């Protein structure tokens, strides 16, 4: 197979289908001229994702054999390239999908699939996909396709990787800057695959409506533009090529798909027998929201436990070995609890002694606390997205993570993403990840909108600091609605998760 030259193309789409087609063809020509063998275009290339109703969305969607898709197929054949596109597509059965197409170097259709998780208003005019996407075996490697919101949740990319994909092709239509900083690269690292991600630039809403929508949201108009930063990411999470924040771009890199075959810890740490609840119908949150805020502390000496509790910490992570009975003594006459590691797991200690245990490799126990619900994740379990998903399904508000990262991506991408995709506050020896109240789109934000939607607030533990204090927000874990009809936990494609739970 050897090296493959891939391209992620970022462009602006309008409500003029002919203009959009011309833009796509021009940039495909550019990528091919630069030697690209595999080209990925953004989501909704055919039409701006804005419709009056479901009927209009279907009327303006592509159809099998229409001029839009035929022109793209012919351009792939002209250059002898593999081309991945995403459009709104009218299926013969009457449904309209956010559809991925992969055309081969002879213009043939190699595979297609509909977006499984829709975002916000997309639910008003599109139908979610009812089948998993194919793994397309090509001379360039085994390819899998997904789109935008599917990459904000872990399951679709995870399933593609578990089914053998080496290169994941992600088409985006997003103004969120944490796509590029977090959601795109983490899918590569946690699954040990390549990711080629193409995002939009320019207004994502009709220009004539921008002032009204901007004023209603309290969001400056420039933040309602595609966030750009299309990128190509290696299996260790390293971004090997990135586009600019604004402006058209063809992002090029040479990749070795075979590097994605060395899965290592990313898959051996999985425990599929535990993951059955992920494939069960959503049931919503069953427990009330926790406290608005919680003082936590990361402590590096048993002698500092009492001091941290006296200073107001209600949850303490002790990062060094200690006798639980001595820790209980240090907590005497307080309502604080501490979490610390033992030989094969972790213990939860209060003034009265050990009140809970969690073994590594077992489903997370969620403990009822005065301020909310607590889970403990240990060692290799911390690199497994499914493990944190189980905690979220059991309404955890805060997760204490025991163990030190073995690879850079685990702290830089993995833990922030576990907080973001599940709405969980995390406490780790090197950083505390707290949920922001500014999260749900299409509602007024308290602080200035900066393009970051789901990225947690991070308090780093400084080297040599005996006690690090931080504040987390248990109550925010109850809000999982990133947009209308888009729940980060219940919105997972639960009917299509066979690859995650069967092996």
N, C-alpha and C positions, 0 to 999 in steps of 0.2 A: 504493500500500500504506500508506504513512505509518506513524505510531507504532502499536505494538501493546502492550497491557497484558498482561503475563505474570505468573504466580504460581508460586512454588515452595513446596510445602506440606510441613512437617515434622510428623511424628506418631509415636506409639508404637503398635506392633502387638503383639498377644498371641497365644495359642493358641486364642482364641475368634473364629471366623470372623465370626459375627454382630456381635460387638462391634467388630471391625475395620471391617466394612462401615459400621456406624453412624458411626464416627469419620471415615472417608473422606467419606461423604455430608455430614456436618456441616461439614467444613472446605472441601469443594467449594462448599457454599452460602455460606460466609464469603468465599471468594475471589471468587465471582461477584458477591456483594453489593458488593464493592470494585471492581468493574469489570473483573475479569480476563477476557480473551478466550481465553487459553491457560493451562491449569493442569497442573502436573506433580506427581505423587505419588511417594513413595519406592518403593524396591524391596521386593518381597515384602509387599505391602499386605494380602494375604488371610490370611496365617498367619505366625507367628514362624518364622524359618528354623532349625527344630530338629525332626528326625524320627528315629524309631527305625531306619528302614530305607527303602529305595526304594519298597516297597509302601505304607508309610504316607504318604510324600510324595505319591504319586500319588492315594491315597484322599482326601487333604485338599486337593488342587489344584482349581483352577477347571476348568470344562469349557465348551465352546461352548454359549451360550444358558442357562447356569445362573443362579440368582438373583443371585449376586455380580456377574458381568459385566453382566447385564441391568440391574441397578439402577444401575450406573455409567453405562451407555449412556443410560438414561432420564434420569439427572441431567444429563448433558451436553446432552441435547435440551431439558430443561426450562429450562436457562439459556442455551442457544444458544452453548455454548463448545466449544473443542477441549480434550480431556482425554487426557493421557498417564498410563497406569498400568502397574505391573509386578507380576506375580503368579507363583506357581508354577502351571503350567497343564498339564493332562493332554490331550495331543493324541490324535486318533483313531487315529494309527498306533502307539500304545503307548508313545511316548516322553513324558517329562515335562520341560518346559523352564522356565527363568526367563524368562518371556515379557513383552515390551512390547506394549501395545495403544494405539493412538491412535484415539479416538472423535471424530467430527465433530459440528458443531452441530445436526445432526438425529438424533444418536445412532448414525449409521452407523459401521461399522468402516472406517477409512481406511487402516490399515496395522498390521502386526504383525511381530515378529521375536523370536527367542530369543537369549539371552545367549550369546556365542561363547566367552568365557573364564570359567571357573568358579573359585571361590575355596575352597580347603581342602575342608571336609566337603561342600560343594555337589556335589563330584564323586561323592560316595557315593549321592546320590539324584536328581540331575538329569542331563539329557543336554545337552551343548553344542550351540549352534545350528550348523546346517550350511550356512546361507546368509547373505549379507550382508543387513542391514536395508534397507528401502526408503527412498528420498527421497520424501517426501509433499509434493506441490505443493498449497498451500492459499492462500486469500486472505490469510492471515497471514504467508506466506513459505514457503520450502522447508524442511521439517522432517526431522531425522534423530533416531533413538533409540538410546540405549545404556544400560548399567547397571553401576554400581559398579566391579568389577574390570576391566571393559573400559576404564575411564578411567584406571586405574593404568598401563596399557600404552598406547602411542601409536597403534597401528595402526587400531583401530576408528573412533575419532574422525577420524583422518587420512583414512581411506577415505571416510567420509561427506562430509567437506568437499571432497575431490577430486571427488566425484560431484555436487557442487552444493548441498549443504545450507547454509543460512544460519543456522539456529538448531538447536542440538543439545540434546536433552532427556535428562538424565541422572538416573536413579533410583538411590539409594544405600541400602545397609543396612550402614553402616560405623561402627566405633568409632575409626577412625584420624583424628587431628586434622590429619594432613598431607593429607587429602583437600581440606579447605577452604583450607589455606595454600599448597598446591602443585598437586596433581593436577587439581583442577577448573579453576582459572583458567588454567593453562598450556595446556590443550586449546583454550581460546578464543584465546589469543594466538598460538600457533604455527600455527593454522589460519585465523586471521582470521574467526572465527565468533562468534556469541552462544552462550553456554551457560546453560541454566536447569537447576539441579541441586537436587534435593530429597533430603534425608537423614532418617534416623530419629532419634528420641530414645527414652529409656527403655531397659530391659534388652533386649539382643539374644539372650539365652539365657533359658530358663525360670528364674523366680525361685527355684524349689526346688533348682536345680542350681548356682546362682551361688556359694554358699560353697565347694563342693567344687572347682569349676573355678577359682575365684579362688585358692584355696590351692595347687592343683596347678601353676598358672602363675606364682605369685608376683606376680599382678597384682591390685591393689585392685579390688573389685567395681564401683566407679563407672566404671572404665575399660573395663568390658564393656558399657557403654551406648552407644547411638547418639550420634555426636559432634555432631549438629545442624549449625548454621552453613550451612543451605541458602542458596544464593546465585544471583545472576544476574550474569553476567560479560560485559563488552563485548569486541569483537574485538581490542582492544589489551591485554587482560588486566586491565583495571580492574574491580574488583568494585563494581557500581553499587547492589547491595542485598544484605544479608546477615542471616540469622536468628541468634537467640541460640544459645549453646552447649547450653543445656538448655531444655526446655519446648516446647509446641506453638507453631507460628508459621505465618503466611501471608506470605511474602516477595513483595513487589510491586514491579514497575518497568515503566516505559514504554520500549520499545526500538524501534529502527529497523532491521528486518532487512536493508534494502538496504545498510547499512554493511558487511555481510559480503561484498559483491561486489568490494570493492577489496582484492585479495589481495597485490599487490606482491611484496616480497622473500620472503614466506612460501612462495610457490610457484615463483617464477622461479629461486630458488637450488637447486631440486631437480634431480637427475640420475637419472631413472628407469632409464636403461640400466644403472646400477650396482647396482640394488636387487634383482636376481634372486635372490640368496642368501636374502633374507627370505622368499621363497615356497617354499623347499626344506624337506624334512622335517627336523625337529630331529635333531641328532646328539650333543648333549651337549658338555661341555667336553672338548677333546682334549689340552690341555696341563696339566701339574701346577700347583697353586696357587703363587703367588709368595711373596715374603718376608712375614713377619707385619707388618713396618713398614718404611717408607722415609722418610728425611729428604729433604725437598725445599726449594728456596729460589726465591723470585721476586726477581730482581736487576735493578736499574734503571740500572746503569752497568757497562761492560765492566771497569772497574778493580776492581769488587767481586766478580768471578767467582772469582778465586783465594781471596779471603777466605771466600766462601760454601763453597767446596770444603774449605778448611782447617778450617772450623767443622763439617764433617761432612755437608754436603749431597751426596747421591749423584745427584740430578737437579736441574738448575738451569734455570729459564726466564729468559732474558735478554730484557728487554722493549724494548730499543733496538737499532738497527742496529749491526752489528759485523763485523769481518773474521773469518771462521771460523778462519783460521790463528792469529790473535792469541788467540782464545778457547782453541784447542787448547794454545797455549803456557801460558795461565793455568791449564790443567788438568794440566799436566805433573806427573808423579809422584803422581797421584791416580787413583782408579777412577771419579771422577765424570764425568757427561755433561751437556752443556748443549744446550738447544733454542733456536734463534733464527730470526727471520724473514729471508727473502731476497726478491728481487723478486717471484717468482710462487709462493712456497711457503715451506717451512721446512726447516731442516737439523738433523741430530743430530750433535753434535760430541763427540769424546772426546779424550784426550791425544794420540792418534795422528792426529787430524784428523777430517774429515767421514766419518762411518760410516753415514749414512742420509739420504735426502731424501724429502719429501712435497710433491707439487704440489697446489694448490687445485683442486677440481673433480674429482679422481681418487679412486678407492676408497682408503680408508686402508690404508697399509702398517703392519703390526704388527711391531715389532722385538724380538727376543729380547735381554733385558738380564740382567745377573747376578741381579737381584732380581725378575724377572718379565717382563711383556710390555708394550710401550709403543706407543701410537699418537699421531699428531699430526693435529689438525684445524685448518683455517685459514680465516679470514675468513668469507665467507657460508656455508661448509659448517657453521659452528657453530650456525646457526639451523634446521638440517634434522635432525629426529629420525632419519630413515633412515640418515644418515651415521654416527651414533654406534652405531646398531644393527649396522651392518656391523662396526665395531670390536669390539663385544661378541661377535658370532658368530665372530670370529677370536681370541677369548680375550684381548683386551686387558685389562690390569689397571689401567693408568694412561693417561690421555689428557692431553696438553698441548694447550691451546687457544690459538692465536695470533690476535690481532686484538682490536679494541676494540668493545664493544657500540654499536649505533646507536640502540636503543630500550630503555627501562627494563626491559621484561619479560625481555630476553635474559639479564641477570645475575641479576635477582630471581627469575625463574621457570624460564627455559630451561635454564641450566646446572645448577642443582640437580636439575631433573627428568631431565636426561640422565644424571646420576650415579645418581639413584634408580631409574629404570626399567630401567637396564641393569646396575646394580651395577658402576659404574666410578668410580675415583678421578679427579678432574679437577684440573689445575693451570692457572690463568689469571692474567693480570697483576693482576687486582683481587681475586682470592680463590682459595683452595684448598679443594676439596670432598673430604672423606675419608669412607670408608665405615665405619659403625659395626658392631661385632660383634653388637650387639643388633638383630636383624633378623627371624629366623625366628619366626613365631608358633607357639604351642602348645609352645614349649620354654622352659625357665627362662632369664630374662634376668639378665645380670650387674648392670646398673644399674637404678635405679627406672624403671618403665614410666610414660611420660608421654603416651601416645597417639600419639607420633610413631613411625612404623614404618620408613619407607624414606628419610626426609629425611636428606641427608648432614650431617656435621659440617663447619662452615664456619669457616675462618680468613681473615679479611679482611686485605688488604694496606693498611696505613695510608698515607694521603697523605704524601709527603715521606720515607717510610722507604726507605732505599737497598736494604736486604735484608729480606725477610720470610721467616722460617723456619716450616715446618709439617711435620707427620708424616702420611703417608697409609698405607693398609693394603692393599697389593697382594693379600694372601692372601684378603681378604674378597670380592674380585671373583669368586672361585670359588663362593661361596655365593649362588645365585640363587633359592633356595626360600623364598618369603615365607610359605608354609604348605604343608601336606602336599599333594603332587600339584599344586603351583602354582609353576611356574618362570617367573620374569619374562621370560626370553629365549626358552626353548623353548616357553613357554605362549602365545606369540603365535599368532593364528589363521592359520597359514601357508597353509592351503588357500584362504583367502578374500581374498588381498591383491592381486587383479588391478588394482585402481585405483591402487595404489602403484607397481606396476612397469610399467604400460603407458602412462603419460603424465602 
